[in-house]
Amino acid sequence: MDGYKEWLMGLVDILPTYSKLVDKLDSRHFVWTVRNDVNRASDGINLRSRFIEEMNFPATEQFFMRPCSVLEMMVALACRIEDDIMFDPALGNRSGMWFWIMLKNLGLDGMDDDHFDNENVDVILNILLSRTYFRNGNGGLFPLKRPMRNQRNVEIWYQMCSFIEENVL
């Protein structure tokens, strides 16, 4: 995976001073309990094909074998938000902004290498992946002020759509 993690970091403007957080997000497998969240994992894994194409990286079976990481899922989702929903050529590519909004919502935006708390990051990721955050989404990627449904039961894509509708549009 030579250069892959750095390439992912470049897609969403992650500074090298967040290498510990990036390593942690990359080491955790993205698991889902809501059926269609498998699409988020597929998007993350599809980044590998994009990397191979853009960077002329030799494809190996091993490169594709591991499950989608939390890092890949979040980067892919940030890119999808920008490319498929919020694209505005006048504003330029804001994939990094969407990624940092998710990090902030999780409470991970302050976890640079000088302030990294491995135990706290584990707790936050466990809450995210087990969907034990609050019903309004607090503790997850996309908290809402006025949720129509329990966000623990809503696929991430629709959580994101509601978040954008409530906060951006």
C-alpha positions as CSV (number, residue, x, y, z in Angstrom):
1,M,0.0,0.0,0.0
2,D,3.0,2.2,-0.7
3,G,1.7,5.8,-0.9
4,Y,-2.0,4.9,-0.6
5,K,-2.5,6.4,2.9
6,E,-0.8,9.6,1.9
7,W,-2.9,9.7,-1.3
8,L,-6.1,9.4,0.8
9,M,-4.8,12.2,3.1
10,G,-4.4,14.4,0.1
11,L,-7.9,13.8,-1.1
12,V,-9.3,15.4,2.0
13,D,-6.6,17.8,3.2
14,I,-5.3,15.9,6.2
15,L,-2.1,17.4,7.5
16,P,0.8,15.1,8.3
17,T,0.5,16.2,12.0
18,Y,-2.6,14.0,12.2
19,S,-0.7,10.8,11.3
20,K,-1.6,9.0,14.5
21,L,-5.3,9.6,13.9
22,V,-5.0,8.6,10.3
23,D,-3.2,5.4,11.3
24,K,-6.0,4.6,13.8
25,L,-8.8,5.3,11.3
26,D,-6.9,3.2,8.8
27,S,-6.5,0.3,11.2
28,R,-10.1,0.0,12.2
29,H,-12.4,-1.9,9.8
30,F,-15.6,-0.2,8.9
31,V,-18.4,-2.5,10.0
32,W,-22.1,-1.8,9.5
33,T,-25.3,-3.0,11.0
34,V,-27.7,-1.1,8.8
35,R,-28.1,-3.0,5.6
36,N,-27.3,-0.3,3.0
37,D,-24.3,1.0,4.8
38,V,-22.5,-1.7,2.8
39,N,-22.5,0.9,0.1
40,R,-20.2,3.1,2.2
41,A,-17.8,0.2,2.5
42,S,-18.0,-0.4,-1.3
43,D,-17.2,3.3,-1.9
44,G,-14.2,3.1,0.4
45,I,-12.9,0.0,-1.3
46,N,-13.5,1.6,-4.7
47,L,-11.0,4.3,-3.8
48,R,-8.3,1.6,-4.2
49,S,-9.1,1.3,-7.9
50,R,-9.0,5.0,-8.3
51,F,-5.6,5.1,-6.6
52,I,-4.3,2.4,-8.9
53,E,-5.5,4.2,-12.0
54,E,-4.4,7.7,-10.9
55,M,-1.0,6.7,-9.5
56,N,-0.2,3.9,-11.9
57,F,0.2,1.6,-8.9
58,P,0.6,-2.1,-9.7
59,A,-2.6,-3.9,-8.7
60,T,-2.2,-6.8,-6.3
61,E,-4.8,-9.2,-4.9
62,Q,-3.4,-8.4,-1.4
63,F,-4.2,-4.7,-1.9
64,F,-7.9,-5.5,-2.4
65,M,-8.2,-8.2,0.2
66,R,-8.6,-6.3,3.5
67,P,-12.0,-4.9,4.5
68,C,-12.8,-1.2,4.1
69,S,-11.2,0.9,6.9
70,V,-13.0,3.7,8.7
71,L,-10.6,6.1,7.0
72,E,-11.5,4.8,3.5
73,M,-15.2,5.0,4.3
74,M,-15.0,8.6,5.6
75,V,-12.7,9.8,2.7
76,A,-15.0,8.2,0.1
77,L,-18.1,9.7,1.7
78,A,-16.5,13.2,1.8
79,C,-15.7,12.8,-1.9
80,R,-19.2,11.6,-2.7
81,I,-20.8,14.5,-0.8
82,E,-18.7,16.9,-2.9
83,D,-18.9,15.2,-6.2
84,D,-22.5,13.9,-6.2
85,I,-24.5,16.4,-4.0
86,M,-22.7,19.6,-3.2
87,F,-20.5,20.2,-6.3
88,D,-20.1,23.9,-7.1
89,P,-17.3,24.8,-9.4
90,A,-17.3,28.4,-8.1
91,L,-16.3,27.0,-4.6
92,G,-13.8,24.5,-5.8
93,N,-13.3,21.0,-4.3
94,R,-14.6,20.9,-0.7
95,S,-14.1,17.2,0.0
96,G,-11.7,18.1,2.8
97,M,-14.3,20.4,4.4
98,W,-16.8,17.5,4.4
99,F,-14.2,15.2,5.9
100,W,-13.3,17.7,8.7
101,I,-17.0,18.2,9.4
102,M,-17.3,14.5,10.1
103,L,-14.2,14.5,12.2
104,K,-15.5,17.5,14.2
105,N,-18.9,15.8,14.7
106,L,-17.1,12.8,16.1
107,G,-15.0,14.9,18.4
108,L,-11.8,13.9,16.6
109,D,-10.8,17.2,14.9
110,G,-8.5,18.1,17.8
111,M,-6.6,14.8,17.8
112,D,-3.4,15.9,16.1
113,D,-0.2,14.0,17.0
114,D,0.5,16.3,20.0
115,H,-3.0,15.8,21.5
116,F,-3.7,12.2,20.3
117,D,-5.5,10.1,23.0
118,N,-5.6,6.5,21.7
119,E,-8.1,5.4,24.4
120,N,-10.5,8.2,23.7
121,V,-10.3,7.6,19.9
122,D,-11.1,3.9,20.5
123,V,-14.1,4.8,22.6
124,I,-15.3,7.3,19.9
125,L,-14.9,4.7,17.1
126,N,-16.6,2.0,19.1
127,I,-19.6,4.3,19.6
128,L,-19.6,5.1,15.9
129,L,-19.3,1.5,14.7
130,S,-21.7,0.0,17.2
131,R,-24.2,2.8,16.6
132,T,-24.5,3.5,20.4
133,Y,-24.5,7.3,19.8
134,F,-27.5,9.3,20.7
135,R,-30.8,8.9,18.8
136,N,-30.3,12.4,17.3
137,G,-26.9,11.3,15.9
138,N,-24.7,13.1,18.5
139,G,-21.6,10.9,18.8
140,G,-21.9,9.9,15.1
141,L,-20.9,11.4,11.8
142,F,-24.0,13.6,11.3
143,P,-25.9,14.8,14.4
144,L,-29.2,16.5,13.9
145,K,-31.0,19.2,15.8
146,R,-34.5,17.9,14.7
147,P,-34.3,14.3,13.7
148,M,-37.4,12.7,12.2
149,R,-36.2,9.2,13.1
150,N,-33.8,7.5,15.5
151,Q,-30.5,8.1,13.7
152,R,-29.0,4.8,15.0
153,N,-31.4,3.0,12.6
154,V,-30.8,5.3,9.6
155,E,-28.2,4.5,7.0
156,I,-25.3,6.8,6.9
157,W,-26.2,8.2,3.5
158,Y,-29.6,9.4,4.7
159,Q,-28.1,10.7,7.9
160,M,-25.7,12.8,5.8
161,C,-28.6,14.0,3.6
162,S,-30.6,15.2,6.6
163,F,-27.5,16.8,8.1
164,I,-26.8,18.8,4.9
165,E,-30.5,19.8,4.6
166,E,-30.5,21.0,8.2
167,N,-27.1,22.7,8.3
168,V,-26.1,23.7,4.8
169,L,-29.0,24.2,2.5
